[in-house]
Amino acid sequence: MTDNQDQINQLLAKLEILSQKQAQFSREISQLRTEINTLKGIEAQKRWSKEEVPAKPPATPATLEPIQEESTKVYQSAKARTPKEAMEYMVPKEVAPPKAKLDLEKFIGENLINKIGIAITVIGVAIGAKYSIEHNLINPLTRIILGYLAGIALLAFGIKLKKNYESYSAVLVSGAMTILYFITYLAYSLYGLIPQGMAFGLMVGFTAFTVVAALNYNRQIIAQIGLVGAYAVPFLLSEDSGQAAVFFSYVAIINVGILVIAFKKYWKPLYYSSFVITWLLYISWCVFDYRTDEYFGLALTFLCLFFAIFYLTFLAYKLLQKEQFSLADILLLLANSFIFYGIGYALLNNHETGEQLLGLFTLGNAVIHFIVSAVIYRRKLADRKLFYLISGLVLVFITLAIPVQLDGNWVTLLWAGEAALLFWIGRTKQVPIYEWLSYPLMFLAFFSILQDWSVGYSYNFYYPQEGETEITPIFNIQFLSSLLFLGAFGFINWVNQKREHSSVLASRGIISKMIALAIPGIMLLVLYSAFRMEIESYWNQLYADAIITNSRNEEGYVERVTNRDLLKFKIIWVINYTLLFVGVLSFVNIRKLKNTLLGFINLVLNVLAIGYFLTQGLYALSELRESYLEQTLAEYYHQGIFHLGIRYVSYLFVALVVVACYYYRRQDFIKWNFKMAFDLLLHLVVLWIASSELIHWMDIANSTQSYKIGLSILWGVYALILIALGIWKGKQYLRIGAIALFAITLVKLFFYDISHLDTLAKTIVFVSLGVLLLIISFLYNKYKHIIADENTDETAP
């Protein structure tokens, strides 16, 4: 009992000591928090208000010692925090500024209602006019006069209110101008009450007044309702071309008014609205009412007029104020140029004479942009970004003119060369727009070369009776085009790799990475395809030349004899070339490039190439063997020993790729241990080829009836070899693979082989596999201590 009491007293004493320490720690923690909060407040004051904070008196050594000790503890604790936790802990929270209270009632009452009201008023006038027309309540002249009076009255009332209610007045003025536009259009187009000159004079006057009013009020709403709203004038385009001319002249006058405003104000919504509405009206007319024989000149005239007006509208304010173009401005300028070119191209292409001028029209677009860029450059009217943008349009239309006038490989070469030039200028001269323009040209060149390989004057269209279609391997325009294409992209890739030439896309993350991968990716694809196309073309031409035609008049049909062995040789040599390509690429990367991503891609390609050979390649080789043994075409064609020997040439290429995979396994830059995957691939290839060789030689020996027994015994022996290797090298996965292979062999034996074997064959195969199983079991028992030690090592911590 005494011993227990002593122990209790000792524990109570320790508890008291710990309690005292805890209280001391609590006080120190509280003190540190106070000091940290004070320092955080001072730091925040310096950071956000930039005010000077009076410095504290220096700490004495006596006060520094406990702080230093505790700071070490705090530092160790801070190290354990994640970056996010540390930021949340150290950085003071910003106080969000109070949001401005939105007076919804004021917005509706002062802004929204008046706009809705004027819109309803204009609609009411239109409905009233329509009703009076349908019911003949008043004659046309009276309708027009009343319409003018309503518009003028509303205009006068709006101007009278300008002094005290400027915003409200602006809405009334804009609505009045819309009514006046509407009435003038009806008076001329529908009723014919005023002559053409007077109608256009009135519209010009209304447009000028609207422009002056918008600038005087300095309110975009007048231009939006007065000018853009005027587009809503109901129009009925009849088949008479004069009516279309009237309507588009009316639209052009409105656009000229917007152009005048552009010299003083940069009201984007106004420009965007007029741009969209005008081109929609024009395109709709082209789709539904345009006829080439009647409207060709008219359509082309207004197309050019609208393009010029919008071109000047987008440039006017920027040039005068020397402001930089935003992304939206650039997109609008490009849209205007390409809409003009697209519609113009369609109009000319459907015209008998115009289709001969497509190249000239395309070049004319380039000349227009060149003149504008030259004026901007000589007079220094804008920053160089605008100059480079318009200069880029010059290059774009010159580029488009190439395929319009030329055919074939010249298009590809010029696009590739231009892409290389633009990319070089963009990178070395730091002109972003040029680099941007080079990317679509790269892809245009890439798709163009793909088309060159497939069109009629290329590889796939050879006719023996037409000598000009014959292609000399390597020495032909298609292969030369491929080499020049590779030269251009090689130059682009070289510039891209230069560190001193930073990319405009460097800050755009994934886009920059995609471009960096796409350029060498296209190079490799074209390099591989160029030689592959040559190989396929060579064998296709041999096949076409070997066709023999036998005419049999008595039976009334023509017999054609073809040497299909040549097509099998083509498949095999394409596979051999593929193996060679990926193998050489592997060693280039291992010795020179040491690129991790290329290494992974290369390994995947190696495996795919080997799989391609094991499936398609060995099948084509087996067909060549059958053709050689049967000699069915010996009467017409030579079927020699190379039908059998080519398989060993292919094995050399397979060995090259396997060795390349082996060397990849030993490279540090790969950063992935695929030793087990390589071993499994190696043994799969060896077993597959060995099985093929067994069938090959049994077929030559005319022993095809027993190849099933041979395969089962071969697989069993190979499983035994894998077991031995697995025990010797300490590789468990080899032993497991061997057991799986033996299981497959047994399944094959019982469900496939046994039904076709006689008694002697069954005896041989069962005894052979049984002996192999016994040997495997013996090996496991003899070396069980090695296997146990291996498993212990693998599971040890």
C-alpha positions in Angstrom: 0.0 0.0 0.0 2.9 2.3 0.9 4.6 1.6 -2.4 1.4 2.6 -4.3 1.0 5.8 -2.3 4.6 6.8 -3.2 4.0 6.2 -6.8 0.8 8.2 -6.7 2.7 11.1 -5.1 5.3 11.0 -7.8 2.7 11.1 -10.6 0.9 14.0 -8.9 4.2 15.9 -8.7 4.8 15.3 -12.4 1.3 16.4 -13.2 1.8 19.6 -11.3 5.0 20.4 -13.2 3.3 19.8 -16.6 0.4 22.0 -15.6 2.7 24.8 -14.7 4.6 24.4 -18.0 1.2 24.3 -19.9 0.2 27.6 -18.3 3.6 29.1 -19.2 3.3 28.0 -22.8 -0.2 29.5 -23.0 1.1 32.8 -21.8 3.9 32.8 -24.3 1.7 31.7 -27.1 -0.7 34.6 -26.3 2.1 37.0 -26.2 3.5 35.8 -29.6 0.1 36.1 -31.2 -0.2 39.6 -30.0 3.2 40.5 -31.4 2.5 38.8 -34.7 -0.9 40.6 -35.1 0.9 43.9 -34.3 3.5 43.2 -36.9 0.9 42.1 -39.5 -1.0 45.3 -38.9 2.2 47.4 -39.5 3.0 45.4 -42.6 -0.5 45.7 -44.0 -0.4 49.5 -43.4 2.9 49.7 -45.3 1.6 47.6 -48.1 -1.8 49.1 -48.8 -1.7 52.7 -47.5 2.0 53.3 -48.1 2.2 55.4 -44.9 5.3 55.6 -42.9 5.3 53.6 -39.7 7.4 54.7 -36.7 10.0 52.1 -35.9 10.0 50.3 -32.6 12.9 50.8 -30.2 15.5 48.1 -30.7 15.1 45.0 -28.6 17.7 44.2 -26.0 19.6 40.9 -25.9 17.7 39.9 -22.9 14.4 40.2 -24.6 15.7 38.7 -27.9 16.8 35.4 -26.4 13.4 34.0 -25.5 11.9 35.4 -28.7 14.7 33.7 -30.8 14.1 30.4 -29.1 10.3 30.6 -29.7 10.8 31.9 -33.2 12.8 28.8 -34.0 9.8 26.8 -32.8 7.4 28.9 -34.8 9.6 28.5 -37.9 9.6 24.7 -37.6 5.8 24.8 -37.3 5.5 27.1 -40.3 7.6 24.7 -42.4 5.0 22.0 -41.8 2.3 24.2 -43.4 1.4 23.9 -47.0 2.0 27.0 -49.2 -1.7 27.7 -49.3 -2.0 27.5 -45.5 1.0 29.7 -45.0 -0.5 32.4 -47.3 -3.9 32.3 -45.5 -2.1 32.5 -42.2 0.4 35.4 -43.0 -1.5 37.5 -45.5 -4.1 39.8 -44.0 -7.6 39.5 -45.6 -8.5 42.4 -47.9 -11.7 44.1 -47.1 -13.9 44.3 -50.2 -15.1 47.8 -50.9 -18.8 48.3 -50.5 -20.7 47.8 -53.7 -22.4 50.7 -55.2 -26.1 50.5 -54.6 -28.0 50.2 -57.9 -31.0 52.4 -58.0 -33.1 50.1 -60.2 -36.1 52.5 -60.1 -34.0 55.4 -61.4 -32.6 53.3 -64.2 -36.0 52.1 -65.4 -37.7 55.5 -65.0 -34.9 57.6 -66.6 -33.4 55.3 -69.2 -35.4 52.2 -70.0 -38.9 53.5 -70.2 -38.2 56.3 -72.6 -36.4 54.0 -75.0 -39.2 51.4 -74.9 -41.7 54.3 -75.3 -40.1 55.7 -78.4 -39.8 52.2 -79.9 -43.5 51.6 -79.3 -44.3 55.0 -80.8 -42.4 54.2 -84.0 -44.1 50.8 -84.2 -47.4 52.5 -83.6 -46.8 54.9 -86.5 -45.9 52.0 -88.7 -49.0 50.0 -87.7 -51.2 53.0 -88.3 -49.7 53.6 -91.7 -50.2 49.9 -92.6 -53.8 50.0 -91.4 -54.6 53.1 -93.4 -53.0 51.5 -96.5 -54.9 48.3 -96.2 -58.3 50.0 -95.7 -57.7 53.0 -98.0 -58.7 55.5 -95.2 -56.5 58.2 -96.6 -54.8 58.6 -99.9 -51.0 58.0 -100.2 -50.1 61.7 -100.4 -51.9 62.5 -97.2 -50.3 59.5 -95.5 -46.9 60.7 -96.4 -47.6 64.3 -95.3 -49.0 63.1 -92.0 -46.0 61.0 -91.5 -43.7 63.9 -92.1 -45.7 66.1 -89.7 -45.5 63.4 -87.0 -41.8 63.0 -87.4 -41.2 66.8 -87.5 -43.4 67.4 -84.5 -41.6 64.8 -82.4 -38.3 66.2 -83.5 -39.3 69.7 -82.5 -40.6 68.6 -79.2 -37.4 66.7 -78.5 -35.2 69.7 -79.4 -37.3 71.9 -77.1 -36.7 69.6 -74.2 -32.9 69.5 -74.7 -32.0 72.2 -72.3 -33.7 70.6 -69.2 -34.0 67.0 -70.2 -31.1 66.2 -72.5 -31.2 62.4 -72.1 -35.0 62.2 -72.7 -34.6 64.7 -75.6 -32.0 62.5 -77.3 -34.3 59.6 -77.4 -37.1 61.6 -78.9 -34.8 63.1 -81.6 -33.5 59.6 -82.6 -37.1 58.3 -82.8 -38.1 61.2 -85.0 -35.3 60.6 -87.4 -36.3 57.0 -87.7 -39.8 58.0 -88.6 -38.5 60.5 -91.2 -36.3 57.8 -92.8 -39.3 55.5 -92.9 -41.7 58.0 -94.5 -39.1 59.0 -97.1 -38.4 55.4 -98.2 -42.2 54.8 -98.5 -42.8 58.0 -100.4 -40.2 57.0 -103.1 -40.1 53.2 -103.2 -43.7 52.3 -102.5 -45.8 55.3 -103.8 -43.4 57.0 -106.2 -44.6 60.4 -104.9 -41.1 62.0 -104.9 -38.4 61.7 -107.5 -35.2 59.7 -106.9 -33.0 62.8 -106.6 -35.3 64.4 -104.0 -35.6 61.1 -102.0 -31.8 60.7 -101.8 -31.4 64.4 -101.0 -33.8 64.0 -98.1 -32.1 60.9 -96.9 -28.7 62.5 -97.1 -30.1 65.5 -95.2 -31.6 63.3 -92.5 -28.4 61.4 -92.2 -26.3 64.6 -91.8 -28.7 65.9 -89.2 -28.6 62.7 -87.3 -24.8 62.7 -87.3 -24.7 66.4 -86.1 -27.3 65.7 -83.4 -25.4 62.6 -82.1 -22.2 64.6 -81.9 -23.9 67.6 -80.4 -25.7 65.6 -77.8 -22.6 63.4 -77.4 -24.9 60.5 -77.0 -24.6 57.2 -78.8 -28.4 56.5 -78.4 -29.2 59.0 -81.2 -27.0 57.3 -83.6 -28.2 53.9 -82.5 -31.9 54.6 -82.8 -31.7 57.1 -85.6 -29.2 55.4 -87.9 -29.2 51.7 -87.0 -32.9 51.8 -86.3 -33.4 53.1 -89.9 -32.3 49.7 -91.1 -35.6 48.4 -89.8 -37.5 50.2 -92.5 -39.7 47.6 -94.1 -38.3 46.7 -97.5 -39.9 44.8 -100.3 -37.3 43.9 -103.0 -39.0 43.1 -106.2 -37.5 41.5 -109.2 -36.7 44.9 -110.6 -33.1 45.6 -110.1 -33.9 49.3 -109.6 -35.6 48.5 -106.3 -32.6 46.6 -105.1 -30.4 49.6 -106.1 -32.7 52.0 -104.2 -32.6 49.9 -101.1 -28.8 49.4 -101.0 -28.3 53.0 -101.8 -30.4 53.8 -98.8 -28.4 51.5 -96.6 -25.1 53.0 -98.0 -26.2 56.5 -97.0 -26.8 55.4 -93.5 -23.4 53.7 -93.4 -21.8 56.9 -94.6 -23.4 58.7 -91.7 -21.8 56.2 -89.3 -18.5 56.6 -91.1 -18.6 60.4 -90.5 -19.3 59.7 -86.8 -16.3 57.4 -86.7 -14.0 60.5 -87.3 -15.1 61.9 -84.0 -16.3 59.1 -81.8 -15.5 55.4 -81.3 -18.9 54.0 -80.4 -18.4 50.3 -80.8 -22.0 49.1 -80.4 -23.0 51.4 -83.2 -20.3 50.0 -85.6 -21.0 46.5 -84.6 -24.7 46.8 -85.2 -24.4 48.5 -88.6 -21.7 46.0 -89.7 -23.9 42.9 -88.8 -27.1 44.3 -90.1 -25.7 45.5 -93.4 -23.9 42.3 -94.2 -26.9 40.2 -93.2 -29.2 42.2 -95.5 -26.7 41.9 -98.3 -26.1 38.2 -97.9 -29.8 37.5 -97.5 -30.4 39.3 -100.8 -27.6 37.3 -102.5 -29.0 34.0 -101.3 -32.7 34.6 -102.0 -33.0 37.2 -104.8 -29.7 37.5 -106.6 -29.5 36.3 -110.2 -26.2 36.5 -112.1 -27.5 37.6 -115.4 -29.5 40.6 -113.9 -27.7 41.7 -110.8 -24.0 40.9 -111.3 -22.8 44.5 -111.7 -25.2 45.8 -109.1 -24.1 43.2 -106.5 -20.4 43.8 -107.2 -20.8 47.6 -106.9 -22.5 47.6 -103.5 -20.2 44.8 -102.3 -17.2 47.0 -102.9 -19.0 50.1 -101.5 -19.9 48.4 -98.2 -16.4 47.0 -97.8 -14.8 50.4 -98.4 -17.2 52.2 -96.0 -16.6 49.7 -93.2 -12.9 49.6 -93.8 -12.7 53.3 -93.4 -15.1 53.3 -90.5 -12.9 50.9 -88.5 -9.7 52.8 -89.4 -10.9 56.4 -89.1 -11.0 57.1 -85.4 -8.0 54.8 -84.6 -5.8 56.6 -87.2 -6.8 60.1 -86.1 -6.5 59.4 -82.4 -3.6 57.0 -82.9 -5.1 54.4 -80.6 -4.1 50.8 -80.5 -6.4 48.2 -81.9 -8.0 45.7 -79.4 -8.7 42.1 -80.2 -12.3 42.9 -81.1 -11.2 45.6 -83.5 -8.8 43.1 -85.2 -11.5 40.5 -85.5 -13.9 43.0 -87.0 -11.4 44.2 -89.5 -10.5 40.6 -90.5 -14.2 39.7 -90.7 -14.9 42.6 -93.1 -12.0 41.7 -95.3 -12.9 38.0 -95.6 -16.7 38.6 -96.0 -15.9 40.9 -98.9 -13.5 38.4 -100.4 -15.8 35.4 -99.8 -18.9 37.0 -101.4 -16.8 38.5 -104.2 -15.2 35.2 -105.0 -18.7 33.5 -105.1 -20.1 36.2 -107.4 -17.1 36.0 -109.8 -17.0 32.2 -109.8 -20.6 32.0 -111.0 -20.0 34.5 -113.8 -18.7 33.4 -117.2 -16.2 36.2 -117.4 -15.7 36.6 -113.7 -14.3 33.1 -113.1 -11.3 34.1 -115.3 -10.6 37.0 -112.9 -10.5 35.1 -109.6 -6.8 35.3 -109.2 -6.8 39.0 -110.2 -9.6 39.7 -107.7 -7.6 38.0 -104.9 -4.5 39.9 -105.8 -6.5 43.1 -105.9 -7.4 42.5 -102.2 -3.8 42.3 -101.4 -3.1 45.5 -103.3 -5.8 47.4 -101.4 -4.4 46.3 -98.0 -0.9 47.1 -99.2 -1.8 50.6 -100.2 -3.4 51.2 -96.8 -0.4 49.8 -95.0 2.0 51.9 -97.1 0.1 55.1 -96.2 0.0 54.2 -92.5 3.7 53.5 -92.5 4.8 56.6 -94.5 2.7 59.0 -92.5 3.1 57.2 -89.2 -0.6 57.3 -88.6 -0.8 54.5 -86.1 1.2 52.1 -84.0 3.2 49.4 -85.7 0.7 46.7 -84.6 -1.9 48.1 -87.0 0.7 48.4 -89.7 1.7 44.7 -89.2 -1.9 43.7 -89.1 -2.8 45.2 -92.5 0.6 44.0 -93.9 -0.4 40.5 -92.7 -3.6 40.8 -94.7 -1.6 41.6 -97.7 0.3 38.4 -97.2 -2.9 36.4 -96.6 -4.5 37.5 -99.9 -1.3 36.9 -101.8 -1.3 33.5 -100.3 -4.9 32.9 -101.3 -4.1 34.1 -104.8 -1.6 31.2 -105.2 -4.1 28.3 -105.2 -6.6 30.3 -107.2 -4.2 30.6 -110.1 -1.9 27.7 -109.5 -2.3 24.0 -109.0 -0.4 21.2 -107.4 2.9 21.3 -105.5 3.6 25.0 -106.0 0.8 25.8 -103.6 2.2 23.6 -100.9 5.8 25.0 -101.3 4.7 28.6 -101.3 2.5 28.2 -98.3 5.3 26.3 -96.4 7.9 28.9 -97.4 5.6 31.8 -96.5 4.9 30.2 -93.1 8.6 29.9 -92.4 9.2 33.5 -93.4 6.3 34.8 -91.3 7.4 32.7 -88.3 11.0 34.0 -88.6 9.8 37.6 -88.7 7.4 37.1 -85.9 10.1 35.6 -83.6 13.2 37.6 -84.5 11.5 41.0 -84.9 9.0 40.4 -82.1 5.9 41.0 -84.3 3.1 38.9 -82.7 0.7 39.2 -85.6 3.2 37.6 -88.0 3.7 34.6 -85.8 0.0 34.2 -85.4 -0.5 34.3 -89.2 2.3 31.7 -89.7 0.4 29.0 -87.7 -2.7 28.7 -90.0 -0.3 28.7 -93.0 1.6 25.8 -91.5 -1.5 23.7 -91.3 -2.6 24.8 -94.7 0.7 23.6 -96.1 0.4 20.4 -94.2 -3.1 19.6 -95.5 -2.0 20.8 -99.0 0.8 18.2 -99.1 -1.6 15.5 -98.0 -3.8 16.5 -100.9 -0.8 16.5 -103.3 -0.2 12.9 -102.4 -3.7 11.8 -103.2 -4.8 13.9 -106.2 -4.7 12.8 -109.8 -1.3 14.0 -110.8 0.3 12.2 -107.8 1.2 8.8 -106.6 -2.0 6.9 -106.8 -2.8 7.5 -110.5 -0.5 5.6 -112.7 -1.6 4.2 -116.0 1.0 2.0 -117.9 -0.5 3.1 -121.3 0.2 6.8 -120.4 3.9 7.2 -120.0 3.7 10.7 -118.5 2.0 9.3 -115.4 5.0 7.2 -114.5 6.9 8.2 -111.4 10.6 7.7 -111.0 11.4 6.7 -107.4 13.0 9.5 -105.4 13.6 11.7 -108.5 10.1 13.1 -108.9 8.3 16.4 -108.0 6.3 14.9 -105.2 9.3 13.7 -103.3 11.2 17.0 -104.0 8.2 18.9 -102.6 8.2 16.8 -99.5 11.9 17.5 -99.0 11.4 21.3 -99.5 8.4 21.1 -97.1 10.6 19.4 -94.5 13.3 22.1 -95.1 10.8 24.9 -94.3 9.5 23.1 -91.2 13.0 22.3 -90.1 13.9 26.0 -90.3 10.7 26.8 -88.3 11.6 24.2 -85.7 15.2 25.6 -85.5 13.9 29.1 -84.9 11.4 27.8 -82.3 14.2 26.1 -80.4 16.4 29.2 -80.2 16.1 30.6 -76.7 17.0 34.1 -77.6 13.8 34.3 -79.7 11.0 34.2 -77.1 7.5 33.3 -78.4 4.5 35.6 -78.2 2.7 32.5 -77.0 5.1 31.9 -74.1 2.6 33.3 -71.6 -0.3 31.2 -73.0 0.7 27.9 -71.5 -1.0 25.0 -73.2 -1.2 26.8 -76.6 2.6 27.3 -76.7 3.2 23.7 -75.7 0.8 22.4 -78.4 2.6 24.5 -81.1 6.0 23.3 -79.9 4.7 19.7 -80.2 2.8 20.2 -83.5 5.8 21.5 -85.5 8.2 18.6 -85.0 5.2 16.2 -85.0 4.3 17.4 -88.5 7.9 17.1 -89.6 8.2 13.5 -88.5 4.9 12.5 -90.0 5.8 14.1 -93.4 9.3 12.5 -93.3 7.9 9.1 -92.6 5.1 9.5 -95.2 7.4 10.8 -97.9 9.5 7.7 -98.1 6.5 5.4 -97.5 4.7 6.9 -100.5 7.7 6.3 -102.6 7.8 2.6 -101.6 4.1 2.1 -102.2 4.3 3.9 -105.6 7.2 1.7 -106.7 5.4 -1.6 -106.0 2.0 -0.2 -107.3 3.7 0.6 -110.6 5.3 -2.8 -110.7 1.9 -4.4 -110.1 0.2 -2.3 -112.8 3.0 -3.1 -115.3 2.7 -6.8 -114.6 -1.0 -7.0 -115.5 -1.5 -9.4 -118.4 -4.6 -9.3 -120.5 -5.7 -12.5 -122.4 -8.5 -12.0 -124.9 -10.9 -14.9 -125.5 -13.1 -14.0 -128.4 -15.1 -17.3 -128.5 -16.4 -16.9 -125.0 -16.8 -13.2 -125.3 -14.8 -12.0 -122.3 -11.4 -10.7 -121.4 -9.3 -12.4 -118.8 -6.8 -10.4 -116.7 -3.9 -12.0 -114.9 -2.4 -10.1 -112.0 0.7 -10.8 -109.8 -0.7 -10.3 -106.4 2.6 -11.4 -104.9 3.8 -7.9 -105.7 1.2 -6.4 -103.4 2.4 -8.7 -100.6 5.9 -7.5 -101.2 4.7 -4.0 -100.9 3.1 -4.7 -97.5 6.3 -6.3 -96.2 8.6 -3.5 -97.4 6.3 -0.9 -96.0 6.4 -2.7 -92.6 10.2 -3.1 -92.9 10.5 0.7 -93.6 8.3 1.5 -90.7 10.5 -0.7 -88.4 13.6 1.0 -89.7 12.1 4.5 -89.3 11.1 4.0 -85.6 14.3 2.2 -84.9 16.5 5.0 -86.3 14.4 7.6 -84.6 15.0 5.8 -81.3 18.8 5.9 -81.7 18.7 9.5 -82.8 16.8 10.4 -79.6 19.0 8.2 -77.4 22.3 9.6 -78.8 21.5 13.2 -79.7 18.1 14.6 -78.6 17.5 12.8 -75.2 13.9 14.1 -75.2 11.7 12.4 -72.6 8.4 13.0 -74.4 9.8 11.9 -77.7 11.1 8.8 -75.9 7.7 7.8 -74.6 6.1 8.4 -78.0 8.9 6.5 -79.7 8.4 3.5 -77.4 4.7 3.4 -78.2 5.5 3.6 -81.9 8.0 0.8 -81.5 5.5 -1.5 -79.9 2.9 -0.6 -82.6 5.4 -1.3 -85.4 6.3 -4.7 -83.9 2.6 -5.5 -83.5 2.1 -4.5 -87.1 4.8 -6.9 -88.2 3.6 -9.8 -86.0 0.1 -9.6 -87.4 0.0 -8.2 -91.0 3.7 -8.8 -91.7 3.9 -12.5 -90.8 0.6 -13.1 -92.6 1.9 -11.6 -95.8 5.1 -13.7 -95.4 3.0 -16.8 -95.1 1.1 -16.0 -98.3 4.3 -15.5 -100.1 5.5 -18.9 -98.9 2.2 -20.5 -100.1 2.6 -18.8 -103.4 6.1 -20.1 -103.8 5.2 -23.6 -102.9 2.2 -23.8 -105.1 3.7 -22.0 -108.1 0.3 -21.1 -109.4 1.6 -18.1 -111.4 4.8 -19.7 -112.6 3.5 -19.6 -116.2 3.4 -15.9 -116.2 5.7 -14.6 -113.4 8.9 -15.6 -111.7 8.4 -16.9 -108.2 11.9 -17.3 -106.7 13.5 -18.2 -103.4 13.3 -14.6 -102.2 9.6 -15.4 -101.5 11.0 -17.4 -98.5 14.2 -15.4 -97.8 12.5 -12.0 -97.3 11.3 -13.1 -93.9 14.8 -13.1 -92.5 15.4 -9.6 -93.8 12.3 -8.6 -91.9 13.6 -10.3 -88.7 16.7 -8.0 -88.9 14.4 -4.9 -88.8 12.4 -6.3 -85.9 15.7 -7.0 -84.0 16.7 -3.4 -84.6 13.5 -2.1 -82.9 13.8 -4.6 -80.0 17.4 -3.5 -79.4 16.3 0.2 -79.5 13.7 -0.6 -76.8 16.5 -2.3 -74.8 18.7 0.8 -75.0 15.8 3.0 -74.1 15.4 0.9 -70.9 18.9 2.0 -69.8 18.5 5.7 -70.4 18.2 8.1 -67.4 16.1 10.7 -69.3 13.2 8.3 -69.7 12.6 8.3 -66.0 10.4 5.2 -66.1 11.4 1.7 -65.2 9.9 -0.6 -67.8 12.3 -3.5 -67.4 9.4 -6.0 -66.8 7.5 -4.6 -69.8 10.5 -5.0 -72.0 11.2 -8.6 -70.9 7.6 -9.5 -71.6 7.7 -7.8 -75.0 11.0 -9.6 -75.9 9.7 -13.0 -75.0 6.4 -12.5 -76.7 8.2 -11.5 -79.9 10.6 -14.4 -79.7 7.8 -16.9 -79.0 5.6 -15.5 -81.8 8.4 -15.6 -84.4 9.5 -19.0 -83.3 5.9 -20.3 -83.7 5.8 -18.7 -87.1 9.1 -20.3 -88.1 7.9 -23.7 -86.9 4.8 -23.5 -89.1 7.0 -22.2 -91.9 9.4 -25.1 -92.0 6.7 -27.7 -91.3 4.8 -26.3 -94.3 8.0 -26.5 -96.5 8.5 -30.1 -95.2 4.8 -30.8 -96.1 4.1 -31.7 -92.4 1.3 -29.3 -91.8 -0.9 -32.0 -90.3 1.3 -32.1 -87.2 2.0 -28.4 -86.7 -0.5 -28.4 -83.8 1.6 -30.9 -81.9 4.7 -28.9 -82.7 3.2 -25.7 -81.4 2.1 -27.2 -78.2 5.5 -28.8 -77.5 7.3 -25.5 -78.5 5.2 -23.5 -76.1 5.7 -26.0 -73.3 9.5 -25.9 -73.9 9.5 -22.2 -74.0 7.5 -22.1 -70.7 10.2 -24.3 -69.2 12.9 -21.9 -70.4 11.0 -19.0 -68.9 10.8 -20.8 -65.5 14.5 -21.5 -65.6 15.3 -17.8 -66.4 12.9 -16.6 -63.8 14.6 -18.7 -61.1 18.1 -17.8 -62.3 17.5 -14.1 -62.7 15.1 -13.8 -59.7 12.3 -12.5 -61.9 8.9 -13.6 -60.5 7.0 -12.1 -63.4 8.8 -14.5 -65.9 7.8 -17.5 -63.8 4.2 -16.3 -63.6 4.2 -15.7 -67.4 5.6 -19.2 -67.9 2.8 -20.7 -65.9 0.2 -18.7 -67.8 1.8 -19.9 -71.1 1.7 -23.5 -69.9 -2.0 -23.0 -68.9 -2.8 -21.7 -72.4 -0.9 -24.7 -73.9 -2.9 -27.2 -71.9 -6.2 -25.5 -72.8 -5.2 -25.6 -76.4 -4.3 -29.3 -76.0 -7.5 -30.4 -74.5 -10.0 -28.3 -76.4 -8.3 -28.0 -79.8 -5.4 -30.4 -80.5 -6.8 -33.6 -79.1 -9.8 -33.8 -81.4 -7.6 -33.9 -84.5 -4.8 -36.2 -83.2 -4.4 -40.0 -83.6 -3.3 -42.2 -80.7 0.4 -41.9 -81.4 0.4 -38.2 -81.6 -1.7 -37.9 -78.4 0.8 -40.1 -76.7 3.7 -38.0 -77.8 2.2 -34.7 -76.9 0.9 -35.8 -73.5 4.1 -37.4 -72.5 6.2 -34.4 -73.7 4.0 -31.9 -71.8 3.9 -34.2 -68.7 7.7 -34.4 -68.6 8.0 -30.7 -69.0 5.6 -30.2 -66.1 7.6 -32.5 -63.9 10.8 -30.7 -64.8 9.2 -27.4 -63.9 8.0 -28.8 -60.6 11.5 -30.2 -59.9 13.0 -26.8 -60.5 10.6 -25.1 -58.1 11.4 -27.7 -55.4 15.1 -27.6 -56.0 15.3 -23.8 -55.9 12.5 -23.1 -53.5 15.0 -21.4 -51.0 16.0 -19.0 -53.7 12.4 -18.2 -54.6 11.6 -17.8 -50.9 14.5 -15.5 -50.3 13.5 -13.4 -53.3 9.9 -13.1 -52.1 11.2 -12.1 -48.6 13.4 -9.4 -50.1 10.5 -8.0 -52.1 8.2 -7.8 -49.1 10.7 -6.5 -46.7 10.3 -2.9 -45.7 
